[in-house]
Amino acid sequence: MMLADLKPGQSGKILKISVTGALKRRLMDMGVVGGTEVRVKKVAPMGDPIEVRIKSYDLSLRLGEARQIEVEVIN
């Protein structure tokens, strides 16, 4: 399942990041790495962006970025 498919309140464990280049480096610098737990907090009314809780902070991701992050649902 992709991060973009999670509903608000659902959590997942990051399995794979399909993004490449500078964007992948930026996401990894912000803690988006394999094995990390992420929880969807809010989704904007039109579905983009989504707000997630990762580690100890909130992060807004574009829907296109969230569609490239594979997660395993944990609840």
PQR file of N, CA, C, O and H, with PARSE charges and radii, in Angstrom:
ATOM      1  N   MET A   1       0.847  -1.170   0.000 -0.4000 1.5000
ATOM      2  CA  MET A   1       0.000   0.000   0.000 -0.0000 2.0000
ATOM      3  C   MET A   1       0.897   1.239   0.000  0.5500 1.7000
ATOM      4  O   MET A   1       1.994   1.229   0.559 -0.5500 1.4000
ATOM      5  N   MET A   2       0.420   2.279  -0.622 -0.4000 1.5000
ATOM      6  CA  MET A   2       1.180   3.518  -0.676 -0.0000 2.0000
ATOM      7  C   MET A   2       0.720   4.460   0.439  0.5500 1.7000
ATOM      8  O   MET A   2      -0.423   4.387   0.890 -0.5500 1.4000
ATOM      9  H   MET A   2      -0.471   2.288  -1.076  0.4000 1.0000
ATOM     10  N   LEU A   3       1.606   5.331   0.872 -0.4000 1.5000
ATOM     11  CA  LEU A   3       1.297   6.282   1.933 -0.0000 2.0000
ATOM     12  C   LEU A   3       0.071   7.120   1.580  0.5500 1.7000
ATOM     13  O   LEU A   3      -0.727   7.443   2.460 -0.5500 1.4000
ATOM     14  H   LEU A   3       2.535   5.390   0.506  0.4000 1.0000
ATOM     15  N   ALA A   4      -0.088   7.470   0.330 -0.4000 1.5000
ATOM     16  CA  ALA A   4      -1.228   8.281  -0.119 -0.0000 2.0000
ATOM     17  C   ALA A   4      -2.554   7.561   0.081  0.5500 1.7000
ATOM     18  O   ALA A   4      -3.599   8.210   0.122 -0.5500 1.4000
ATOM     19  H   ALA A   4       0.560   7.207  -0.385  0.4000 1.0000
ATOM     20  N   ASP A   5      -2.540   6.236   0.206 -0.4000 1.5000
ATOM     21  CA  ASP A   5      -3.769   5.451   0.361 -0.0000 2.0000
ATOM     22  C   ASP A   5      -4.240   5.356   1.805  0.5500 1.7000
ATOM     23  O   ASP A   5      -5.375   4.949   2.053 -0.5500 1.4000
ATOM     24  H   ASP A   5      -1.691   5.709   0.172  0.4000 1.0000
ATOM     25  N   LEU A   6      -3.393   5.721   2.762 -0.4000 1.5000
ATOM     26  CA  LEU A   6      -3.784   5.664   4.161 -0.0000 2.0000
ATOM     27  C   LEU A   6      -4.788   6.772   4.470  0.5500 1.7000
ATOM     28  O   LEU A   6      -4.704   7.872   3.924 -0.5500 1.4000
ATOM     29  H   LEU A   6      -2.471   6.052   2.560  0.4000 1.0000
ATOM     30  N   LYS A   7      -5.728   6.466   5.345 -0.4000 1.5000
ATOM     31  CA  LYS A   7      -6.736   7.429   5.786 -0.0000 2.0000
ATOM     32  C   LYS A   7      -6.245   8.128   7.051  0.5500 1.7000
ATOM     33  O   LYS A   7      -5.378   7.596   7.744 -0.5500 1.4000
ATOM     34  H   LYS A   7      -5.796   5.572   5.788  0.4000 1.0000
ATOM     35  N   PRO A   8      -6.776   9.300   7.363 -0.5600 1.5000
ATOM     36  CA  PRO A   8      -6.395   9.972   8.610  0.2800 2.0000
ATOM     37  C   PRO A   8      -6.580   9.047   9.814  0.5500 1.7000
ATOM     38  O   PRO A   8      -7.611   8.392   9.965 -0.5500 1.4000
ATOM     39  N   GLY A   9      -5.561   9.013  10.656 -0.4000 1.5000
ATOM     40  CA  GLY A   9      -5.580   8.150  11.829 -0.0000 2.0000
ATOM     41  C   GLY A   9      -4.888   6.818  11.622  0.5500 1.7000
ATOM     42  O   GLY A   9      -4.527   6.156  12.595 -0.5500 1.4000
ATOM     43  H   GLY A   9      -4.723   9.545  10.533  0.4000 1.0000
ATOM     44  N   GLN A  10      -4.694   6.408  10.379 -0.4000 1.5000
ATOM     45  CA  GLN A  10      -4.011   5.151  10.100 -0.0000 2.0000
ATOM     46  C   GLN A  10      -2.505   5.333  10.168  0.5500 1.7000
ATOM     47  O   GLN A  10      -1.978   6.409   9.883 -0.5500 1.4000
ATOM     48  H   GLN A  10      -4.988   6.945   9.588  0.4000 1.0000
ATOM     49  N   SER A  11      -1.823   4.262  10.550 -0.4000 1.5000
ATOM     50  CA  SER A  11      -0.362   4.276  10.628 -0.0000 2.0000
ATOM     51  C   SER A  11       0.217   3.197   9.738  0.5500 1.7000
ATOM     52  O   SER A  11      -0.442   2.215   9.399 -0.5500 1.4000
ATOM     53  H   SER A  11      -2.250   3.388  10.781  0.4000 1.0000
ATOM     54  N   GLY A  12       1.457   3.407   9.374 -0.4000 1.5000
ATOM     55  CA  GLY A  12       2.158   2.423   8.563 -0.0000 2.0000
ATOM     56  C   GLY A  12       3.646   2.497   8.826  0.5500 1.7000
ATOM     57  O   GLY A  12       4.157   3.468   9.384 -0.5500 1.4000
ATOM     58  H   GLY A  12       1.993   4.205   9.649  0.4000 1.0000
ATOM     59  N   LYS A  13       4.327   1.440   8.407 -0.4000 1.5000
ATOM     60  CA  LYS A  13       5.778   1.390   8.506 -0.0000 2.0000
ATOM     61  C   LYS A  13       6.323   1.521   7.088  0.5500 1.7000
ATOM     62  O   LYS A  13       5.899   0.801   6.184 -0.5500 1.4000
ATOM     63  H   LYS A  13       3.912   0.651   7.954  0.4000 1.0000
ATOM     64  N   ILE A  14       7.253   2.434   6.899 -0.4000 1.5000
ATOM     65  CA  ILE A  14       7.815   2.680   5.570 -0.0000 2.0000
ATOM     66  C   ILE A  14       8.623   1.466   5.122  0.5500 1.7000
ATOM     67  O   ILE A  14       9.508   0.991   5.833 -0.5500 1.4000
ATOM     68  H   ILE A  14       7.598   3.019   7.633  0.4000 1.0000
ATOM     69  N   LEU A  15       8.296   0.977   3.927 -0.4000 1.5000
ATOM     70  CA  LEU A  15       9.004  -0.163   3.358 -0.0000 2.0000
ATOM     71  C   LEU A  15       9.970   0.261   2.257  0.5500 1.7000
ATOM     72  O   LEU A  15      11.103  -0.217   2.197 -0.5500 1.4000
ATOM     73  H   LEU A  15       7.576   1.363   3.350  0.4000 1.0000
ATOM     74  N   LYS A  16       9.515   1.164   1.386 -0.4000 1.5000
ATOM     75  CA  LYS A  16      10.319   1.524   0.222 -0.0000 2.0000
ATOM     76  C   LYS A  16       9.978   2.937  -0.232  0.5500 1.7000
ATOM     77  O   LYS A  16       8.821   3.356  -0.192 -0.5500 1.4000
ATOM     78  H   LYS A  16       8.595   1.553   1.434  0.4000 1.0000
ATOM     79  N   ILE A  17      11.003   3.663  -0.662 -0.4000 1.5000
ATOM     80  CA  ILE A  17      10.823   5.009  -1.216 -0.0000 2.0000
ATOM     81  C   ILE A  17      11.248   4.949  -2.677  0.5500 1.7000
ATOM     82  O   ILE A  17      12.415   4.699  -2.980 -0.5500 1.4000
ATOM     83  H   ILE A  17      11.943   3.323  -0.694  0.4000 1.0000
ATOM     84  N   SER A  18      10.295   5.181  -3.589 -0.4000 1.5000
ATOM     85  CA  SER A  18      10.575   5.080  -5.021 -0.0000 2.0000
ATOM     86  C   SER A  18      11.065   6.378  -5.637  0.5500 1.7000
ATOM     87  O   SER A  18      11.398   6.408  -6.822 -0.5500 1.4000
ATOM     88  H   SER A  18       9.348   5.385  -3.344  0.4000 1.0000
ATOM     89  N   VAL A  19      11.116   7.432  -4.872 -0.4000 1.5000
ATOM     90  CA  VAL A  19      11.589   8.735  -5.338 -0.0000 2.0000
ATOM     91  C   VAL A  19      13.096   8.646  -5.589  0.5500 1.7000
ATOM     92  O   VAL A  19      13.786   7.868  -4.930 -0.5500 1.4000
ATOM     93  H   VAL A  19      10.846   7.408  -3.910  0.4000 1.0000
ATOM     94  N   THR A  20      13.604   9.427  -6.525 -0.4000 1.5000
ATOM     95  CA  THR A  20      15.042   9.436  -6.795 -0.0000 2.0000
ATOM     96  C   THR A  20      15.594  10.859  -6.724  0.5500 1.7000
ATOM     97  O   THR A  20      14.845  11.834  -6.653 -0.5500 1.4000
ATOM     98  H   THR A  20      13.043  10.059  -7.060  0.4000 1.0000
ATOM     99  N   GLY A  21      16.893  10.947  -6.745 -0.4000 1.5000
ATOM    100  CA  GLY A  21      17.566  12.239  -6.822 -0.0000 2.0000
ATOM    101  C   GLY A  21      17.488  13.082  -5.573  0.5500 1.7000
ATOM    102  O   GLY A  21      17.469  12.575  -4.452 -0.5500 1.4000
ATOM    103  H   GLY A  21      17.501  10.155  -6.803  0.4000 1.0000
ATOM    104  N   ALA A  22      17.443  14.396  -5.795 -0.4000 1.5000
ATOM    105  CA  ALA A  22      17.464  15.365  -4.694 -0.0000 2.0000
ATOM    106  C   ALA A  22      16.239  15.235  -3.794  0.5500 1.7000
ATOM    107  O   ALA A  22      16.338  15.437  -2.584 -0.5500 1.4000
ATOM    108  H   ALA A  22      17.458  14.808  -6.706  0.4000 1.0000
ATOM    109  N   LEU A  23      15.092  14.901  -4.370 -0.4000 1.5000
ATOM    110  CA  LEU A  23      13.882  14.752  -3.570 -0.0000 2.0000
ATOM    111  C   LEU A  23      14.018  13.587  -2.587  0.5500 1.7000
ATOM    112  O   LEU A  23      13.595  13.689  -1.435 -0.5500 1.4000
ATOM    113  H   LEU A  23      15.012  14.737  -5.354  0.4000 1.0000
ATOM    114  N   LYS A  24      14.607  12.487  -3.043 -0.4000 1.5000
ATOM    115  CA  LYS A  24      14.818  11.345  -2.134 -0.0000 2.0000
ATOM    116  C   LYS A  24      15.744  11.746  -0.991  0.5500 1.7000
ATOM    117  O   LYS A  24      15.480  11.399   0.161 -0.5500 1.4000
ATOM    118  H   LYS A  24      14.951  12.404  -3.978  0.4000 1.0000
ATOM    119  N   ARG A  25      16.801  12.454  -1.281 -0.4000 1.5000
ATOM    120  CA  ARG A  25      17.745  12.901  -0.254 -0.0000 2.0000
ATOM    121  C   ARG A  25      17.042  13.813   0.743  0.5500 1.7000
ATOM    122  O   ARG A  25      17.243  13.690   1.951 -0.5500 1.4000
ATOM    123  H   ARG A  25      17.015  12.735  -2.216  0.4000 1.0000
ATOM    124  N   ARG A  26      16.210  14.733   0.234 -0.4000 1.5000
ATOM    125  CA  ARG A  26      15.488  15.654   1.111 -0.0000 2.0000
ATOM    126  C   ARG A  26      14.536  14.897   2.036  0.5500 1.7000
ATOM    127  O   ARG A  26      14.475  15.175   3.233 -0.5500 1.4000
ATOM    128  H   ARG A  26      16.047  14.832  -0.748  0.4000 1.0000
ATOM    129  N   LEU A  27      13.798  13.943   1.480 -0.4000 1.5000
ATOM    130  CA  LEU A  27      12.881  13.142   2.302 -0.0000 2.0000
ATOM    131  C   LEU A  27      13.638  12.337   3.354  0.5500 1.7000
ATOM    132  O   LEU A  27      13.207  12.254   4.503 -0.5500 1.4000
ATOM    133  H   LEU A  27      13.848  13.716   0.507  0.4000 1.0000
ATOM    134  N   MET A  28      14.747  11.755   2.970 -0.4000 1.5000
ATOM    135  CA  MET A  28      15.539  10.975   3.919 -0.0000 2.0000
ATOM    136  C   MET A  28      16.097  11.871   5.018  0.5500 1.7000
ATOM    137  O   MET A  28      16.153  11.464   6.179 -0.5500 1.4000
ATOM    138  H   MET A  28      15.097  11.823   2.035  0.4000 1.0000
ATOM    139  N   ASP A  29      16.506  13.071   4.670 -0.4000 1.5000
ATOM    140  CA  ASP A  29      16.998  14.024   5.672 -0.0000 2.0000
ATOM    141  C   ASP A  29      15.921  14.392   6.678  0.5500 1.7000
ATOM    142  O   ASP A  29      16.226  14.732   7.821 -0.5500 1.4000
ATOM    143  H   ASP A  29      16.460  13.402   3.727  0.4000 1.0000
ATOM    144  N   MET A  30      14.646  14.325   6.253 -0.4000 1.5000
ATOM    145  CA  MET A  30      13.532  14.650   7.141 -0.0000 2.0000
ATOM    146  C   MET A  30      13.028  13.427   7.906  0.5500 1.7000
ATOM    147  O   MET A  30      12.033  13.514   8.625 -0.5500 1.4000
ATOM    148  H   MET A  30      14.399  14.048   5.325  0.4000 1.0000
ATOM    149  N   GLY A  31      13.703  12.296   7.758 -0.4000 1.5000
ATOM    150  CA  GLY A  31      13.340  11.109   8.525 -0.0000 2.0000
ATOM    151  C   GLY A  31      12.494  10.100   7.794  0.5500 1.7000
ATOM    152  O   GLY A  31      12.086   9.103   8.390 -0.5500 1.4000
ATOM    153  H   GLY A  31      14.512  12.225   7.174  0.4000 1.0000
ATOM    154  N   VAL A  32      12.215  10.319   6.525 -0.4000 1.5000
ATOM    155  CA  VAL A  32      11.420   9.375   5.745 -0.0000 2.0000
ATOM    156  C   VAL A  32      12.372   8.285   5.243  0.5500 1.7000
ATOM    157  O   VAL A  32      12.899   8.356   4.133 -0.5500 1.4000
ATOM    158  H   VAL A  32      12.547  11.129   6.041  0.4000 1.0000
ATOM    159  N   VAL A  33      12.573   7.277   6.095 -0.4000 1.5000
ATOM    160  CA  VAL A  33      13.479   6.169   5.768 -0.0000 2.0000
ATOM    161  C   VAL A  33      12.785   4.849   6.092  0.5500 1.7000
ATOM    162  O   VAL A  33      11.838   4.808   6.878 -0.5500 1.4000
ATOM    163  H   VAL A  33      12.144   7.219   6.996  0.4000 1.0000
ATOM    164  N   GLY A  34      13.264   3.785   5.482 -0.4000 1.5000
ATOM    165  CA  GLY A  34      12.690   2.467   5.706 -0.0000 2.0000
ATOM    166  C   GLY A  34      12.660   2.094   7.178  0.5500 1.7000
ATOM    167  O   GLY A  34      13.599   2.371   7.925 -0.5500 1.4000
ATOM    168  H   GLY A  34      14.033   3.819   4.844  0.4000 1.0000
ATOM    169  N   GLY A  35      11.554   1.456   7.585 -0.4000 1.5000
ATOM    170  CA  GLY A  35      11.408   0.999   8.952 -0.0000 2.0000
ATOM    171  C   GLY A  35      10.811   2.026   9.898  0.5500 1.7000
ATOM    172  O   GLY A  35      10.492   1.695  11.040 -0.5500 1.4000
ATOM    173  H   GLY A  35      10.791   1.231   6.978  0.4000 1.0000
ATOM    174  N   THR A  36      10.652   3.256   9.451 -0.4000 1.5000
ATOM    175  CA  THR A  36      10.121   4.324  10.292 -0.0000 2.0000
ATOM    176  C   THR A  36       8.589   4.285  10.278  0.5500 1.7000
ATOM    177  O   THR A  36       7.972   4.071   9.234 -0.5500 1.4000
ATOM    178  H   THR A  36      10.911   3.524   8.523  0.4000 1.0000
ATOM    179  N   GLU A  37       7.994   4.493  11.443 -0.4000 1.5000
ATOM    180  CA  GLU A  37       6.531   4.543  11.537 -0.0000 2.0000
ATOM    181  C   GLU A  37       6.042   5.930  11.165  0.5500 1.7000
ATOM    182  O   GLU A  37       6.641   6.937  11.543 -0.5500 1.4000
ATOM    183  H   GLU A  37       8.495   4.667  12.290  0.4000 1.0000
ATOM    184  N   VAL A  38       4.955   5.969  10.424 -0.4000 1.5000
ATOM    185  CA  VAL A  38       4.358   7.221   9.974 -0.0000 2.0000
ATOM    186  C   VAL A  38       2.849   7.126  10.176  0.5500 1.7000
ATOM    187  O   VAL A  38       2.251   6.080   9.926 -0.5500 1.4000
ATOM    188  H   VAL A  38       4.469   5.150  10.117  0.4000 1.0000
ATOM    189  N   ARG A  39       2.228   8.229  10.632 -0.4000 1.5000
ATOM    190  CA  ARG A  39       0.779   8.251  10.848 -0.0000 2.0000
ATOM    191  C   ARG A  39       0.190   9.431  10.092  0.5500 1.7000
ATOM    192  O   ARG A  39       0.696  10.549  10.185 -0.5500 1.4000
ATOM    193  H   ARG A  39       2.713   9.079  10.835  0.4000 1.0000
ATOM    194  N   VAL A  40      -0.871   9.185   9.348 -0.4000 1.5000
ATOM    195  CA  VAL A  40      -1.549  10.253   8.616 -0.0000 2.0000
ATOM    196  C   VAL A  40      -2.414  11.027   9.595  0.5500 1.7000
ATOM    197  O   VAL A  40      -3.280  10.452  10.254 -0.5500 1.4000
ATOM    198  H   VAL A  40      -1.282   8.277   9.272  0.4000 1.0000
ATOM    199  N   LYS A  41      -2.182  12.328   9.692 -0.4000 1.5000
ATOM    200  CA  LYS A  41      -2.957  13.188  10.591 -0.0000 2.0000
ATOM    201  C   LYS A  41      -4.140  13.822   9.878  0.5500 1.7000
ATOM    202  O   LYS A  41      -5.275  13.732  10.344 -0.5500 1.4000
ATOM    203  H   LYS A  41      -1.478  12.795   9.156  0.4000 1.0000
ATOM    204  N   LYS A  42      -3.870  14.466   8.740 -0.4000 1.5000
ATOM    205  CA  LYS A  42      -4.921  15.174   8.017 -0.0000 2.0000
ATOM    206  C   LYS A  42      -4.687  15.071   6.522  0.5500 1.7000
ATOM    207  O   LYS A  42      -3.563  14.883   6.055 -0.5500 1.4000
ATOM    208  H   LYS A  42      -2.947  14.539   8.361  0.4000 1.0000
ATOM    209  N   VAL A  43      -5.778  15.200   5.787 -0.4000 1.5000
ATOM    210  CA  VAL A  43      -5.709  15.281   4.331 -0.0000 2.0000
ATOM    211  C   VAL A  43      -6.461  16.543   3.933  0.5500 1.7000
ATOM    212  O   VAL A  43      -7.575  16.782   4.399 -0.5500 1.4000
ATOM    213  H   VAL A  43      -6.691  15.353   6.166  0.4000 1.0000
ATOM    214  N   ALA A  44      -5.861  17.337   3.085 -0.4000 1.5000
ATOM    215  CA  ALA A  44      -6.503  18.570   2.626 -0.0000 2.0000
ATOM    216  C   ALA A  44      -7.816  18.240   1.908  0.5500 1.7000
ATOM    217  O   ALA A  44      -7.965  17.137   1.382 -0.5500 1.4000
ATOM    218  H   ALA A  44      -4.956  17.144   2.706  0.4000 1.0000
ATOM    219  N   PRO A  45      -8.764  19.173   1.878 -0.5600 1.5000
ATOM    220  CA  PRO A  45     -10.073  18.911   1.267  0.2800 2.0000
ATOM    221  C   PRO A  45     -10.008  18.357  -0.161  0.5500 1.7000
ATOM    222  O   PRO A  45     -10.823  17.513  -0.532 -0.5500 1.4000
ATOM    223  N   MET A  46      -9.068  18.813  -0.944 -0.4000 1.5000
ATOM    224  CA  MET A  46      -8.943  18.304  -2.315 -0.0000 2.0000
ATOM    225  C   MET A  46      -7.976  17.122  -2.395  0.5500 1.7000
ATOM    226  O   MET A  46      -7.688  16.632  -3.486 -0.5500 1.4000
ATOM    227  H   MET A  46      -8.406  19.499  -0.643  0.4000 1.0000
ATOM    228  N   GLY A  47      -7.478  16.665  -1.254 -0.4000 1.5000
ATOM    229  CA  GLY A  47      -6.608  15.492  -1.210 -0.0000 2.0000
ATOM    230  C   GLY A  47      -5.125  15.784  -1.307  0.5500 1.7000
ATOM    231  O   GLY A  47      -4.315  14.861  -1.220 -0.5500 1.4000
ATOM    232  H   GLY A  47      -7.712  17.063  -0.367  0.4000 1.0000
ATOM    233  N   ASP A  48      -4.746  17.033  -1.485 -0.4000 1.5000
ATOM    234  CA  ASP A  48      -3.338  17.373  -1.643 -0.0000 2.0000
ATOM    235  C   ASP A  48      -3.068  18.705  -0.965  0.5500 1.7000
ATOM    236  O   ASP A  48      -3.708  19.688  -1.339 -0.5500 1.4000
ATOM    237  H   ASP A  48      -5.404  17.782  -1.556  0.4000 1.0000
ATOM    238  N   PRO A  49      -2.188  18.807  -0.016 -0.5600 1.5000
ATOM    239  CA  PRO A  49      -1.240  17.811   0.487  0.2800 2.0000
ATOM    240  C   PRO A  49      -1.838  16.978   1.628  0.5500 1.7000
ATOM    241  O   PRO A  49      -2.989  17.167   2.024 -0.5500 1.4000
ATOM    242  N   ILE A  50      -1.022  16.052   2.141 -0.4000 1.5000
ATOM    243  CA  ILE A  50      -1.405  15.295   3.316 -0.0000 2.0000
ATOM    244  C   ILE A  50      -0.415  15.628   4.433  0.5500 1.7000
ATOM    245  O   ILE A  50       0.763  15.881   4.182 -0.5500 1.4000
ATOM    246  H   ILE A  50      -0.088  15.898   1.819  0.4000 1.0000
ATOM    247  N   GLU A  51      -0.911  15.623   5.651 -0.4000 1.5000
ATOM    248  CA  GLU A  51      -0.055  15.900   6.802 -0.0000 2.0000
ATOM    249  C   GLU A  51       0.177  14.595   7.543  0.5500 1.7000
ATOM    250  O   GLU A  51      -0.773  13.903   7.908 -0.5500 1.4000
ATOM    251  H   GLU A  51      -1.868  15.418   5.854  0.4000 1.0000
ATOM    252  N   VAL A  52       1.445  14.261   7.764 -0.4000 1.5000
ATOM    253  CA  VAL A  52       1.792  13.027   8.457 -0.0000 2.0000
ATOM    254  C   VAL A  52       2.632  13.333   9.685  0.5500 1.7000
ATOM    255  O   VAL A  52       3.307  14.360   9.758 -0.5500 1.4000
ATOM    256  H   VAL A  52       2.216  14.824   7.468  0.4000 1.0000
ATOM    257  N   ARG A  53       2.576  12.431  10.637 -0.4000 1.5000
ATOM    258  CA  ARG A  53       3.412  12.527  11.845 -0.0000 2.0000
ATOM    259  C   ARG A  53       4.493  11.480  11.674  0.5500 1.7000
ATOM    260  O   ARG A  53       4.205  10.290  11.547 -0.5500 1.4000
ATOM    261  H   ARG A  53       2.028  11.597  10.577  0.4000 1.0000
ATOM    262  N   ILE A  54       5.737  11.928  11.671 -0.4000 1.5000
ATOM    263  CA  ILE A  54       6.869  11.030  11.532 -0.0000 2.0000
ATOM    264  C   ILE A  54       7.899  11.409  12.586  0.5500 1.7000
ATOM    265  O   ILE A  54       8.267  12.574  12.736 -0.5500 1.4000
ATOM    266  H   ILE A  54       5.971  12.895  11.774  0.4000 1.0000
ATOM    267  N   LYS A  55       8.350  10.402  13.303 -0.4000 1.5000
ATOM    268  CA  LYS A  55       9.228  10.632  14.454 -0.0000 2.0000
ATOM    269  C   LYS A  55       8.530  11.582  15.414  0.5500 1.7000
ATOM    270  O   LYS A  55       7.476  11.217  15.937 -0.5500 1.4000
ATOM    271  H   LYS A  55       8.051   9.455  13.181  0.4000 1.0000
ATOM    272  N   SER A  56       9.037  12.753  15.675 -0.4000 1.5000
ATOM    273  CA  SER A  56       8.403  13.645  16.657 -0.0000 2.0000
ATOM    274  C   SER A  56       7.908  14.947  16.023  0.5500 1.7000
ATOM    275  O   SER A  56       7.752  15.950  16.720 -0.5500 1.4000
ATOM    276  H   SER A  56       9.892  13.049  15.250  0.4000 1.0000
ATOM    277  N   TYR A  57       7.661  14.944  14.717 -0.4000 1.5000
ATOM    278  CA  TYR A  57       7.193  16.181  14.091 -0.0000 2.0000
ATOM    279  C   TYR A  57       6.183  15.899  12.987  0.5500 1.7000
ATOM    280  O   TYR A  57       6.052  14.766  12.523 -0.5500 1.4000
ATOM    281  H   TYR A  57       7.788  14.129  14.150  0.4000 1.0000
ATOM    282  N   ASP A  58       5.476  16.936  12.576 -0.4000 1.5000
ATOM    283  CA  ASP A  58       4.491  16.846  11.502 -0.0000 2.0000
ATOM    284  C   ASP A  58       5.135  17.306  10.198  0.5500 1.7000
ATOM    285  O   ASP A  58       5.915  18.258  10.165 -0.5500 1.4000
ATOM    286  H   ASP A  58       5.583  17.856  12.953  0.4000 1.0000
ATOM    287  N   LEU A  59       4.786  16.601   9.135 -0.4000 1.5000
ATOM    288  CA  LEU A  59       5.371  16.867   7.824 -0.0000 2.0000
ATOM    289  C   LEU A  59       4.257  16.878   6.789  0.5500 1.7000
ATOM    290  O   LEU A  59       3.423  15.973   6.769 -0.5500 1.4000
ATOM    291  H   LEU A  59       4.153  15.828   9.162  0.4000 1.0000
ATOM    292  N   SER A  60       4.233  17.881   5.938 -0.4000 1.5000
ATOM    293  CA  SER A  60       3.269  17.930   4.835 -0.0000 2.0000
ATOM    294  C   SER A  60       3.946  17.397   3.586  0.5500 1.7000
ATOM    295  O   SER A  60       5.052  17.808   3.237 -0.5500 1.4000
ATOM    296  H   SER A  60       4.910  18.616   5.954  0.4000 1.0000
ATOM    297  N   LEU A  61       3.265  16.477   2.920 -0.4000 1.5000
ATOM    298  CA  LEU A  61       3.786  15.879   1.692 -0.0000 2.0000
ATOM    299  C   LEU A  61       2.796  16.095   0.565  0.5500 1.7000
ATOM    300  O   LEU A  61       1.583  16.042   0.769 -0.5500 1.4000
ATOM    301  H   LEU A  61       2.367  16.143   3.204  0.4000 1.0000
ATOM    302  N   ARG A  62       3.316  16.335  -0.614 -0.4000 1.5000
ATOM    303  CA  ARG A  62       2.462  16.393  -1.791 -0.0000 2.0000
ATOM    304  C   ARG A  62       1.940  14.986  -2.063  0.5500 1.7000
ATOM    305  O   ARG A  62       2.594  13.996  -1.735 -0.5500 1.4000
ATOM    306  H   ARG A  62       4.301  16.377  -0.780  0.4000 1.0000
ATOM    307  N   LEU A  63       0.776  14.911  -2.657 -0.4000 1.5000
ATOM    308  CA  LEU A  63       0.168  13.624  -2.954 -0.0000 2.0000
ATOM    309  C   LEU A  63       1.072  12.800  -3.869  0.5500 1.7000
ATOM    310  O   LEU A  63       1.184  11.586  -3.699 -0.5500 1.4000
ATOM    311  H   LEU A  63       0.245  15.715  -2.924  0.4000 1.0000
ATOM    312  N   GLY A  64       1.714  13.450  -4.833 -0.4000 1.5000
ATOM    313  CA  GLY A  64       2.624  12.750  -5.737 -0.0000 2.0000
ATOM    314  C   GLY A  64       3.798  12.123  -5.008  0.5500 1.7000
ATOM    315  O   GLY A  64       4.249  11.038  -5.375 -0.5500 1.4000
ATOM    316  H   GLY A  64       1.623  14.436  -4.971  0.4000 1.0000
ATOM    317  N   GLU A  65       4.300  12.799  -3.972 -0.4000 1.5000
ATOM    318  CA  GLU A  65       5.396  12.244  -3.169 -0.0000 2.0000
ATOM    319  C   GLU A  65       4.893  11.064  -2.348  0.5500 1.7000
ATOM    320  O   GLU A  65       5.560  10.033  -2.262 -0.5500 1.4000
ATOM    321  H   GLU A  65       3.933  13.681  -3.675  0.4000 1.0000
ATOM    322  N   ALA A  66       3.708  11.217  -1.740 -0.4000 1.5000
ATOM    323  CA  ALA A  66       3.145  10.159  -0.901 -0.0000 2.0000
ATOM    324  C   ALA A  66       2.817   8.910  -1.714  0.5500 1.7000
ATOM    325  O   ALA A  66       2.812   7.804  -1.173 -0.5500 1.4000
ATOM    326  H   ALA A  66       3.167  12.055  -1.810  0.4000 1.0000
ATOM    327  N   ARG A  67       2.546   9.075  -2.997 -0.4000 1.5000
ATOM    328  CA  ARG A  67       2.253   7.926  -3.868 -0.0000 2.0000
ATOM    329  C   ARG A  67       3.511   7.124  -4.190  0.5500 1.7000
ATOM    330  O   ARG A  67       3.420   6.025  -4.737 -0.5500 1.4000
ATOM    331  H   ARG A  67       2.551   9.974  -3.436  0.4000 1.0000
ATOM    332  N   GLN A  68       4.660   7.655  -3.862 -0.4000 1.5000
ATOM    333  CA  GLN A  68       5.918   6.960  -4.147 -0.0000 2.0000
ATOM    334  C   GLN A  68       6.564   6.383  -2.893  0.5500 1.7000
ATOM    335  O   GLN A  68       7.713   5.944  -2.923 -0.5500 1.4000
ATOM    336  H   GLN A  68       4.734   8.548  -3.417  0.4000 1.0000
ATOM    337  N   ILE A  69       5.813   6.387  -1.788 -0.4000 1.5000
ATOM    338  CA  ILE A  69       6.319   5.840  -0.527 -0.0000 2.0000
ATOM    339  C   ILE A  69       5.455   4.642  -0.156  0.5500 1.7000
ATOM    340  O   ILE A  69       4.284   4.791   0.193 -0.5500 1.4000
ATOM    341  H   ILE A  69       4.879   6.743  -1.764  0.4000 1.0000
ATOM    342  N   GLU A  70       6.042   3.458  -0.237 -0.4000 1.5000
ATOM    343  CA  GLU A  70       5.322   2.224   0.079 -0.0000 2.0000
ATOM    344  C   GLU A  70       5.364   1.959   1.579  0.5500 1.7000
ATOM    345  O   GLU A  70       6.415   2.053   2.212 -0.5500 1.4000
ATOM    346  H   GLU A  70       6.993   3.337  -0.521  0.4000 1.0000
ATOM    347  N   VAL A  71       4.193   1.622   2.141 -0.4000 1.5000
ATOM    348  CA  VAL A  71       4.097   1.372   3.575 -0.0000 2.0000
ATOM    349  C   VAL A  71       3.365   0.055   3.837  0.5500 1.7000
ATOM    350  O   VAL A  71       2.617  -0.450   2.999 -0.5500 1.4000
ATOM    351  H   VAL A  71       3.338   1.546   1.627  0.4000 1.0000
ATOM    352  N   GLU A  72       3.610  -0.473   5.021 -0.4000 1.5000
ATOM    353  CA  GLU A  72       2.874  -1.631   5.520 -0.0000 2.0000
ATOM    354  C   GLU A  72       1.949  -1.096   6.605  0.5500 1.7000
ATOM    355  O   GLU A  72       2.414  -0.486   7.568 -0.5500 1.4000
ATOM    356  H   GLU A  72       4.218  -0.064   5.702  0.4000 1.0000
ATOM    357  N   VAL A  73       0.653  -1.316   6.463 -0.4000 1.5000
ATOM    358  CA  VAL A  73      -0.317  -0.820   7.447 -0.0000 2.0000
ATOM    359  C   VAL A  73      -0.096  -1.538   8.773  0.5500 1.7000
ATOM    360  O   VAL A  73       0.053  -2.759   8.809 -0.5500 1.4000
ATOM    361  H   VAL A  73       0.275  -1.811   5.680  0.4000 1.0000
ATOM    362  N   ILE A  74      -0.077  -0.772   9.862 -0.4000 1.5000
ATOM    363  CA  ILE A  74       0.134  -1.372  11.176 -0.0000 2.0000
ATOM    364  C   ILE A  74      -1.069  -1.190  12.101  0.5500 1.7000
ATOM    365  O   ILE A  74      -1.061  -1.706  13.219 -0.5500 1.4000
ATOM    366  H   ILE A  74      -0.198   0.220   9.833  0.4000 1.0000
ATOM    367  N   ASN A  75      -2.103  -0.468  11.659 -0.4000 1.5000
ATOM    368  CA  ASN A  75      -3.356  -0.425  12.432 -0.0000 2.0000
ATOM    369  C   ASN A  75      -4.494   0.035  11.588  0.5500 1.7000
ATOM    370  O   ASN A  75      -5.622   0.131  12.072 -0.5500 1.4000
ATOM    371  H   ASN A  75      -2.109  -0.049  10.751  0.4000 1.0000
TER
END
